[in-house]
Amino acid sequence: MADSSFDIVSKVDRQEVDNAVNQAAKEISQRYDFKNVGASVSLSGDVVTMAANSEERVKAVLDVLQTKLIRRGVSLKALDLGDGEPKPSGKEYRLAGSLKEGLSQESAKKITKLIRDEGPKGVKSQITGDEVRVSSKSRDDLQAVIALLKGADDIDAALQFINYR
């Protein structure tokens, strides 16, 4: 019998991110506590930019955006905010976050080490570019690996499991 396998990738659904940013912008434009503070959120390319006239307002805009991303099924790990502190830019404060796509080599190595150390015996993992292929003779072992990775907190990437066969 041939080995069963699946791939671990980190991809972001651009349409869902765009929808979440648009919903957040609409909510910000309608909410009373954001009136006359210059609050805005925008997406250009891979960068989400939040702006307002105070640090607290920028953090409130970020909170609204994160709520919309979660509702749309986009992992917050896909949004890299750096240190997460708004920076003054003229008379307003800005916070820019970039969208992370693909597994970095560091994350891929962490995943393969975790599978090797804590995963079931007989499970093989292999790094291929920006994804990790996991294979085993037993489908139950693959299910155990997926559960293990979903429970892991130290992996700083939004993981998806594709090509399960």
C-alpha positions as CSV (number, residue, x, y, z in Angstrom):
1,M,0.0,0.0,0.0
2,A,1.3,3.5,-0.9
3,D,2.1,6.1,1.7
4,S,-0.6,8.7,2.6
5,S,0.6,12.3,2.7
6,F,-0.4,15.9,3.1
7,D,1.3,19.3,2.7
8,I,1.6,22.0,5.3
9,V,1.4,25.5,3.8
10,S,0.9,29.1,5.0
11,K,-1.3,31.0,2.6
12,V,-3.6,34.0,3.0
13,D,-6.9,34.3,1.2
14,R,-6.5,37.8,-0.3
15,Q,-10.2,38.2,-1.0
16,E,-11.1,37.5,2.6
17,V,-8.4,40.0,3.9
18,D,-9.7,42.6,1.4
19,N,-13.3,42.0,2.6
20,A,-12.2,42.2,6.3
21,V,-10.4,45.5,5.7
22,N,-13.4,47.0,3.8
23,Q,-15.8,45.9,6.6
24,A,-13.5,47.4,9.2
25,A,-13.3,50.7,7.3
26,K,-17.1,50.8,7.0
27,E,-17.5,50.2,10.7
28,I,-14.9,52.8,11.6
29,S,-16.6,55.4,9.4
30,Q,-20.0,54.7,11.1
31,R,-19.0,54.4,14.8
32,Y,-19.5,57.3,17.1
33,D,-16.2,56.9,19.0
34,F,-14.3,57.2,15.7
35,K,-15.9,60.5,14.6
36,N,-13.4,63.4,14.0
37,V,-10.3,61.4,15.0
38,G,-9.1,60.7,11.4
39,A,-9.3,57.0,11.9
40,S,-8.8,54.8,8.8
41,V,-7.6,51.4,7.7
42,S,-6.4,50.5,4.2
43,L,-4.9,47.7,2.3
44,S,-2.3,48.3,-0.5
45,G,-0.5,45.3,-1.8
46,D,0.7,43.2,1.1
47,V,0.5,46.1,3.7
48,V,-2.4,46.9,5.9
49,T,-2.1,50.5,7.3
50,M,-4.1,51.8,10.2
51,A,-4.1,55.5,11.1
52,A,-5.7,57.9,13.7
53,N,-4.8,60.9,15.8
54,S,-3.8,59.0,18.9
55,E,-2.1,55.8,19.9
56,E,-5.2,54.5,21.6
57,R,-7.4,55.1,18.6
58,V,-4.9,53.2,16.3
59,K,-5.1,50.3,18.7
60,A,-8.9,50.5,18.7
61,V,-8.8,50.4,14.8
62,L,-6.5,47.4,15.1
63,D,-9.0,45.7,17.4
64,V,-11.8,46.3,14.9
65,L,-9.7,44.9,12.1
66,Q,-8.7,41.8,14.0
67,T,-12.3,41.1,14.9
68,K,-13.2,41.3,11.2
69,L,-10.3,39.0,10.2
70,I,-11.3,36.4,12.7
71,R,-14.9,36.5,11.6
72,R,-13.7,35.9,8.0
73,G,-11.6,32.9,9.0
74,V,-8.2,34.6,8.5
75,S,-5.6,33.7,11.1
76,L,-4.1,36.7,13.0
77,K,-0.7,35.0,12.7
78,A,-0.8,36.0,9.0
79,L,-0.6,39.7,9.9
80,D,2.9,40.8,11.0
81,L,2.7,44.0,13.0
82,G,6.4,44.2,14.0
83,D,6.4,45.5,17.6
84,G,2.7,46.4,17.4
85,E,3.3,50.0,18.6
86,P,1.8,52.9,16.5
87,K,4.5,55.4,15.2
88,P,3.9,59.1,15.1
89,S,3.7,60.4,11.5
90,G,3.1,64.2,11.3
91,K,-0.1,64.9,13.3
92,E,-1.3,61.3,13.3
93,Y,-0.2,57.9,14.5
94,R,0.2,55.0,12.0
95,L,0.6,51.2,12.4
96,A,1.5,49.1,9.3
97,G,1.2,45.4,9.2
98,S,2.4,43.1,6.4
99,L,0.7,39.9,5.3
100,K,2.9,36.8,5.6
101,E,2.7,34.2,2.9
102,G,4.6,30.9,2.8
103,L,6.5,29.2,5.5
104,S,9.9,30.6,6.3
105,Q,12.8,28.2,6.6
106,E,12.9,28.8,10.3
107,S,9.2,27.9,10.7
108,A,9.6,24.9,8.4
109,K,12.5,23.6,10.5
110,K,10.5,24.1,13.7
111,I,7.6,22.1,12.3
112,T,9.8,19.2,11.1
113,K,11.6,19.1,14.5
114,L,8.2,19.1,16.3
115,I,7.0,16.2,14.1
116,R,10.2,14.3,14.7
117,D,10.3,14.8,18.4
118,E,6.6,14.5,19.4
119,G,4.8,13.0,16.4
120,P,4.1,9.3,15.9
121,K,6.9,7.0,14.8
122,G,7.0,6.2,11.1
123,V,6.0,9.7,10.0
124,K,8.4,11.4,7.6
125,S,8.5,15.1,7.0
126,Q,10.3,16.9,4.2
127,I,10.8,20.6,3.5
128,T,10.1,21.6,-0.2
129,G,10.5,25.3,-0.8
130,D,8.0,27.1,1.3
131,E,5.9,24.1,2.3
132,V,6.4,20.9,4.3
133,R,5.3,17.4,3.0
134,V,4.4,14.9,5.7
135,S,3.9,11.2,4.8
136,S,3.2,8.0,6.6
137,K,1.7,4.6,6.0
138,S,-1.1,5.2,8.5
139,R,-3.7,7.9,8.0
140,D,-4.3,7.9,11.7
141,D,-0.7,9.0,12.3
142,L,-1.2,11.9,9.8
143,Q,-4.4,12.9,11.7
144,A,-2.3,12.9,14.9
145,V,0.3,15.1,13.3
146,I,-2.4,17.6,12.2
147,A,-3.8,17.7,15.8
148,L,-0.3,18.1,17.2
149,L,0.5,21.1,14.9
150,K,-2.9,22.7,15.5
151,G,-2.1,22.6,19.3
152,A,1.4,24.0,18.9
153,D,1.8,27.6,20.2
154,D,5.4,28.3,19.2
155,I,4.8,28.2,15.4
156,D,4.4,31.8,14.3
157,A,2.7,31.1,11.0
158,A,-0.9,30.5,9.9
159,L,-0.9,26.8,8.9
160,Q,-3.2,25.1,6.4
161,F,-3.2,21.4,5.6
162,I,-3.7,20.6,1.9
163,N,-3.5,17.7,-0.6
164,Y,-4.5,15.1,2.0
165,R,-4.4,11.8,0.2
